[in-house]
């Protein structure tokens, strides 16, 4: 005697079979990070510069603390305007696009505020989510974007910059963590 399943029963059974045969990246990430959050990375406090500061001062500040990215905040409103990538800045200096006497604003990368969609990264953000942020080339609104090399860590209300987490920090965390 033949047995018949409803369409929903067949779909459920088929979905369960395919889910078991194809583990999701989330499972892999969850195994890799085991519930760790950005706070477990122990990121150093953020170091911010003003867009009016000379590039030479920003370079010295970054070298003294061995930072690869500095956040740029408005001197008057204290709002986050963008960031300064030290590797990119070195390239701009070598090619002559900027000089050390130029203001940071000449070399900084500004955040585009018109889109209005930001992925908030806090100290409580799981590392799986941080890795997804680094690895995807699609923004929250579905638009294509460059893969990110760092994330600005803020409080939940996005009023304070608490730190910067880099892709290298994430990789170092995995190396340090016992298997």
C-alpha positions, 0 to 999 in steps of 0.5 A: 500500500502506498503512503502519501505525504502532504506537500508541507510534510514532503517539503519539511522532510526534504529541507531537513535532509538538505540541512543535514548534508550542508552544514551552514557557515553559521555552524562553522563560525559558532564552533570556531568562536564558541559564543565569544563577543567583541569584548573577548577580543579585548580591543584597545580604546579607540583613538580619534583625531580631528579632520583639522589635525596635520597628517604628521600628528596622526601618523605619530599617534598611530605609530606610538600605539601600533594602530592601523586605523584611526577614527576621525571625529568632528572637533565641534560636535564630537560626531564620527565623520570617518576614518584614517587607514594608515596603510592607505595613508602611507600609499598616498604619501608615497605617491605624493597625493598628500603631504604630512603637513596636509590636514587629516581631512585630505586623506580620511575616508568619510562615512556616507550618511545619506544611505542611513543604514549602518550595522551597529557593532557593539562590545556585545556583538558575537564574533560570528556576526563580526566575521560576516561583516568582514566577509560579505560585500553586501550592505544591510540595505542590499547594496554592494560594498567593499569588503571591510577590513575593520569595524568601529565598535560603539555603544548601542546608541552609537553615541560613543566610539569605544574601539576598533576591531580589525580582521587581523584581531579576529584572526589572532583571536582564533589562533590564540584560542585553544581548540 
